[in-house]
Amino acid sequence: MTKRKAARAVKKPRKPRPPAGFVYVLGCFGGPRAVTYVGWTKDVAKRLAAHNAGKGARSTRGRVWVLLHSEPFGTARKAMSREWHLKRDRKFRKQLVESYRSKPNPAAPI
């Protein structure tokens, strides 16, 4: 093996990249039934604050939201794909709501 090939064969360890995107599920428990919202973002905490400040999607305005679930993804495309699937998975979102309600003392929304 030549020196050139040997240099190529040695791989340097890569630094882990931060996630490029997140999918999140929000819940609102202000009325007789729970409402969920699914979205994707690069910063979950900042996006939740925007929703609660009334600066999110129109359907989220005027409600107090809590984070029910989030998943990190390496690319925004994968996050958007997962968002598409979660928006159609009512059973999963219903399980999240029931899980949140079954907690002995769920964190009060901000």
C-alpha positions as CSV (number, residue, x, y, z in Angstrom):
1,M,0.0,0.0,0.0
2,T,1.4,3.4,-0.9
3,K,1.6,6.3,1.5
4,R,-1.1,8.1,-0.4
5,K,-3.6,5.2,0.0
6,A,-2.7,4.7,3.6
7,A,-3.4,8.4,4.3
8,R,-6.9,8.0,2.7
9,A,-7.6,4.9,4.7
10,V,-7.3,6.6,8.1
11,K,-10.5,8.4,8.8
12,K,-10.6,11.2,11.3
13,P,-13.4,11.0,13.9
14,R,-16.1,13.5,13.1
15,K,-17.5,15.8,15.6
16,P,-21.2,15.1,16.2
17,R,-23.4,17.6,14.5
18,P,-26.2,19.3,16.3
19,P,-29.6,18.4,15.0
20,A,-30.7,20.4,11.9
21,G,-34.3,20.2,12.8
22,F,-36.9,19.1,15.3
23,V,-40.4,17.9,15.0
24,Y,-42.6,18.8,18.0
25,V,-46.1,18.2,19.2
26,L,-47.8,20.8,21.3
27,G,-50.9,20.4,23.4
28,C,-53.5,22.9,24.7
29,F,-55.9,21.8,27.5
30,G,-57.9,25.0,27.9
31,G,-61.3,23.7,26.8
32,P,-63.5,20.7,27.0
33,R,-61.2,18.8,24.7
34,A,-57.5,18.8,24.2
35,V,-56.1,20.3,21.0
36,T,-52.7,19.3,19.5
37,Y,-50.5,21.0,17.0
38,V,-47.6,19.4,15.1
39,G,-44.7,21.4,13.5
40,W,-41.0,21.5,12.8
41,T,-38.3,24.0,13.8
42,K,-34.6,24.4,14.4
43,D,-35.1,25.6,18.1
44,V,-38.0,24.1,20.0
45,A,-37.9,26.4,23.1
46,K,-37.9,29.5,20.9
47,R,-40.8,28.2,18.8
48,L,-42.9,27.3,21.8
49,A,-42.4,30.8,23.2
50,A,-43.5,32.2,19.8
51,H,-46.6,30.1,19.8
52,N,-47.5,31.2,23.4
53,A,-46.8,34.8,22.5
54,G,-49.3,34.6,19.6
55,K,-46.7,34.8,16.9
56,G,-47.0,31.2,15.6
57,A,-49.4,29.7,13.2
58,R,-52.8,31.2,13.1
59,S,-54.4,28.1,14.5
60,T,-52.2,28.4,17.6
61,R,-53.0,32.0,18.5
62,G,-54.9,32.8,21.7
63,R,-54.0,29.5,23.4
64,V,-51.5,28.4,26.0
65,W,-49.4,25.5,24.7
66,V,-47.2,22.9,26.4
67,L,-44.7,20.7,24.8
68,L,-45.8,17.1,24.6
69,H,-43.2,15.6,22.4
70,S,-40.1,16.4,20.3
71,E,-37.7,14.5,18.1
72,P,-34.3,15.6,16.7
73,F,-33.4,15.0,13.0
74,G,-30.1,15.4,11.1
75,T,-31.7,17.3,8.2
76,A,-34.7,19.6,7.9
77,R,-36.0,17.4,5.1
78,K,-36.3,14.4,7.5
79,A,-37.9,16.6,10.1
80,M,-40.5,17.8,7.6
81,S,-41.2,14.2,6.5
82,R,-41.8,13.1,10.1
83,E,-44.0,16.1,10.6
84,W,-46.2,15.0,7.7
85,H,-46.6,11.6,9.2
86,L,-47.3,12.8,12.7
87,K,-50.0,15.2,11.4
88,R,-51.8,12.1,10.1
89,D,-51.2,9.9,13.1
90,R,-54.1,10.8,15.4
91,K,-53.7,7.7,17.5
92,F,-50.1,8.8,18.5
93,R,-51.2,12.3,19.4
94,K,-54.1,11.0,21.4
95,Q,-51.7,8.8,23.4
96,L,-49.5,11.8,24.1
97,V,-52.5,13.7,25.4
98,E,-53.6,10.8,27.6
99,S,-50.1,10.4,28.9
100,Y,-49.8,14.1,29.8
101,R,-53.2,14.0,31.5
102,S,-52.3,10.9,33.5
103,K,-49.3,12.5,35.2
104,P,-50.0,13.1,38.8
105,N,-49.2,16.9,38.6
106,P,-48.5,18.0,35.1
107,A,-46.4,21.1,34.8
108,A,-48.6,24.2,34.7
109,P,-48.3,26.0,31.3
110,I,-46.5,29.3,31.4
